[in-house]
Amino acid sequence: MSGDHHEHCHEHGHDHPHEHGGGHDHVHNHSGDLNKLTALLKYMADHNREHAGELCDLAHNLYHAGQHKSADVINDAVKEFEKGAEKLVEALDLIKDGN
Protein backbone atom coordinates (compact mmCIF):
# COMPACT_ATOMS: atom_id res chain seq x y z
CA MET A 1 0.00 0.00 0.00
CA SER A 2 1.32 3.39 -0.84
CA GLY A 3 0.00 6.89 -0.94
CA ASP A 4 -2.43 8.27 1.59
CA HIS A 5 -4.65 5.20 1.88
CA HIS A 6 -3.94 2.23 4.08
CA GLU A 7 -5.82 -0.76 5.28
CA HIS A 8 -7.19 -0.96 8.80
CA CYS A 9 -6.99 -4.56 9.86
CA HIS A 10 -10.09 -4.61 12.05
CA GLU A 11 -11.96 -3.03 14.87
CA HIS A 12 -11.13 -4.36 18.28
CA GLY A 13 -13.40 -4.07 21.23
CA HIS A 14 -11.16 -3.09 24.07
CA ASP A 15 -10.18 0.34 25.24
CA HIS A 16 -7.63 -0.54 27.87
CA PRO A 17 -3.91 -1.17 27.67
CA HIS A 18 -2.87 -4.78 27.59
CA GLU A 19 0.54 -5.60 28.96
CA HIS A 20 2.38 -8.75 29.85
CA GLY A 21 5.42 -7.55 31.71
CA GLY A 22 8.18 -10.02 30.94
CA GLY A 23 6.19 -12.87 29.45
CA HIS A 24 3.17 -15.08 29.63
CA ASP A 25 2.29 -17.22 32.60
CA HIS A 26 0.68 -20.40 31.32
CA VAL A 27 -1.12 -22.84 33.54
CA HIS A 28 -1.32 -26.33 32.12
CA ASN A 29 -4.21 -28.11 33.76
CA HIS A 30 -5.07 -31.39 32.13
CA SER A 31 -8.18 -32.05 34.18
CA GLY A 32 -11.26 -33.29 32.41
CA ASP A 33 -13.52 -30.52 33.71
CA LEU A 34 -15.20 -29.42 30.49
CA ASN A 35 -16.39 -26.14 32.02
CA LYS A 36 -12.84 -25.19 32.98
CA LEU A 37 -11.44 -26.24 29.62
CA THR A 38 -14.14 -24.29 27.79
CA ALA A 39 -13.49 -21.20 29.91
CA LEU A 40 -9.75 -21.49 29.19
CA LEU A 41 -10.38 -21.81 25.45
CA LYS A 42 -12.68 -18.77 25.50
CA TYR A 43 -10.06 -16.79 27.42
CA MET A 44 -7.38 -17.76 24.91
CA ALA A 45 -9.57 -16.79 21.93
CA ASP A 46 -10.30 -13.40 23.51
CA HIS A 47 -6.64 -12.96 24.46
CA ASN A 48 -5.51 -13.62 20.89
CA ARG A 49 -8.02 -11.06 19.62
CA GLU A 50 -6.53 -8.50 21.99
CA HIS A 51 -3.09 -9.21 20.55
CA ALA A 52 -4.48 -8.85 17.03
CA GLY A 53 -5.85 -5.44 18.01
CA GLU A 54 -2.50 -4.38 19.40
CA LEU A 55 -0.74 -5.50 16.23
CA CYS A 56 -3.28 -3.61 14.14
CA ASP A 57 -2.50 -0.45 16.12
CA LEU A 58 1.20 -1.07 15.62
CA ALA A 59 0.72 -1.48 11.86
CA HIS A 60 -1.29 1.74 11.75
CA ASN A 61 1.46 3.63 13.55
CA LEU A 62 4.17 2.13 11.36
CA TYR A 63 2.23 3.11 8.25
CA HIS A 64 2.06 6.70 9.43
CA ALA A 65 5.80 6.56 10.19
CA GLY A 66 6.42 5.76 6.54
CA GLN A 67 6.96 2.03 7.06
CA HIS A 68 4.30 0.93 4.56
CA LYS A 69 5.70 -2.49 3.68
CA SER A 70 6.20 -3.55 7.28
CA ALA A 71 2.69 -2.31 8.11
CA ASP A 72 1.31 -4.41 5.26
CA VAL A 73 3.12 -7.51 6.54
CA ILE A 74 1.74 -6.94 10.05
CA ASN A 75 -1.76 -6.46 8.63
CA ASP A 76 -1.37 -9.82 6.87
CA ALA A 77 -0.33 -11.37 10.19
CA VAL A 78 -3.38 -9.86 11.89
CA LYS A 79 -5.59 -11.55 9.30
CA GLU A 80 -3.98 -14.85 10.25
CA PHE A 81 -4.53 -14.14 13.97
CA GLU A 82 -8.17 -13.48 13.18
CA LYS A 83 -8.48 -16.74 11.24
CA GLY A 84 -7.01 -18.55 14.23
CA ALA A 85 -9.45 -16.84 16.58
CA GLU A 86 -12.33 -17.90 14.32
CA LYS A 87 -11.13 -21.50 14.57
CA LEU A 88 -11.06 -21.25 18.36
CA VAL A 89 -14.63 -19.93 18.35
CA GLU A 90 -15.58 -22.78 16.03
CA ALA A 91 -14.12 -25.20 18.57
CA LEU A 92 -16.11 -23.50 21.34
CA ASP A 93 -19.29 -23.88 19.30
CA LEU A 94 -18.54 -27.58 18.79
CA ILE A 95 -18.05 -28.04 22.52
CA LYS A 96 -21.32 -26.24 23.19
CA ASP A 97 -23.07 -28.53 20.68
CA GLY A 98 -21.59 -31.59 22.38
CA ASN A 99 -19.10 -32.50 19.66
C-alpha positions as CSV (number, residue, x, y, z in Angstrom):
1,M,0.0,0.0,0.0
2,S,1.3,3.4,-0.8
3,G,0.0,6.9,-0.9
4,D,-2.4,8.3,1.6
5,H,-4.6,5.2,1.9
6,H,-3.9,2.2,4.1
7,E,-5.8,-0.8,5.3
8,H,-7.2,-1.0,8.8
9,C,-7.0,-4.6,9.9
10,H,-10.1,-4.6,12.1
11,E,-12.0,-3.0,14.9
12,H,-11.1,-4.4,18.3
13,G,-13.4,-4.1,21.2
14,H,-11.2,-3.1,24.1
15,D,-10.2,0.3,25.2
16,H,-7.6,-0.5,27.9
17,P,-3.9,-1.2,27.7
18,H,-2.9,-4.8,27.6
19,E,0.5,-5.6,29.0
20,H,2.4,-8.8,29.9
21,G,5.4,-7.6,31.7
22,G,8.2,-10.0,30.9
23,G,6.2,-12.9,29.5
24,H,3.2,-15.1,29.6
25,D,2.3,-17.2,32.6
26,H,0.7,-20.4,31.3
27,V,-1.1,-22.8,33.5
28,H,-1.3,-26.3,32.1
29,N,-4.2,-28.1,33.8
30,H,-5.1,-31.4,32.1
31,S,-8.2,-32.0,34.2
32,G,-11.3,-33.3,32.4
33,D,-13.5,-30.5,33.7
34,L,-15.2,-29.4,30.5
35,N,-16.4,-26.1,32.0
36,K,-12.8,-25.2,33.0
37,L,-11.4,-26.2,29.6
38,T,-14.1,-24.3,27.8
39,A,-13.5,-21.2,29.9
40,L,-9.8,-21.5,29.2
41,L,-10.4,-21.8,25.5
42,K,-12.7,-18.8,25.5
43,Y,-10.1,-16.8,27.4
44,M,-7.4,-17.8,24.9
45,A,-9.6,-16.8,21.9
46,D,-10.3,-13.4,23.5
47,H,-6.6,-13.0,24.5
48,N,-5.5,-13.6,20.9
49,R,-8.0,-11.1,19.6
50,E,-6.5,-8.5,22.0
51,H,-3.1,-9.2,20.6
52,A,-4.5,-8.8,17.0
53,G,-5.8,-5.4,18.0
54,E,-2.5,-4.4,19.4
55,L,-0.7,-5.5,16.2
56,C,-3.3,-3.6,14.1
57,D,-2.5,-0.5,16.1
58,L,1.2,-1.1,15.6
59,A,0.7,-1.5,11.9
60,H,-1.3,1.7,11.7
61,N,1.5,3.6,13.6
62,L,4.2,2.1,11.4
63,Y,2.2,3.1,8.2
64,H,2.1,6.7,9.4
65,A,5.8,6.6,10.2
66,G,6.4,5.8,6.5
67,Q,7.0,2.0,7.1
68,H,4.3,0.9,4.6
69,K,5.7,-2.5,3.7
70,S,6.2,-3.6,7.3
71,A,2.7,-2.3,8.1
72,D,1.3,-4.4,5.3
73,V,3.1,-7.5,6.5
74,I,1.7,-6.9,10.0
75,N,-1.8,-6.5,8.6
76,D,-1.4,-9.8,6.9
77,A,-0.3,-11.4,10.2
78,V,-3.4,-9.9,11.9
79,K,-5.6,-11.5,9.3
80,E,-4.0,-14.9,10.3
81,F,-4.5,-14.1,14.0
82,E,-8.2,-13.5,13.2
83,K,-8.5,-16.7,11.2
84,G,-7.0,-18.6,14.2
85,A,-9.5,-16.8,16.6
86,E,-12.3,-17.9,14.3
87,K,-11.1,-21.5,14.6
88,L,-11.1,-21.3,18.4
89,V,-14.6,-19.9,18.3
90,E,-15.6,-22.8,16.0
91,A,-14.1,-25.2,18.6
92,L,-16.1,-23.5,21.3
93,D,-19.3,-23.9,19.3
94,L,-18.5,-27.6,18.8
95,I,-18.0,-28.0,22.5
96,K,-21.3,-26.2,23.2
97,D,-23.1,-28.5,20.7
98,G,-21.6,-31.6,22.4
99,N,-19.1,-32.5,19.7
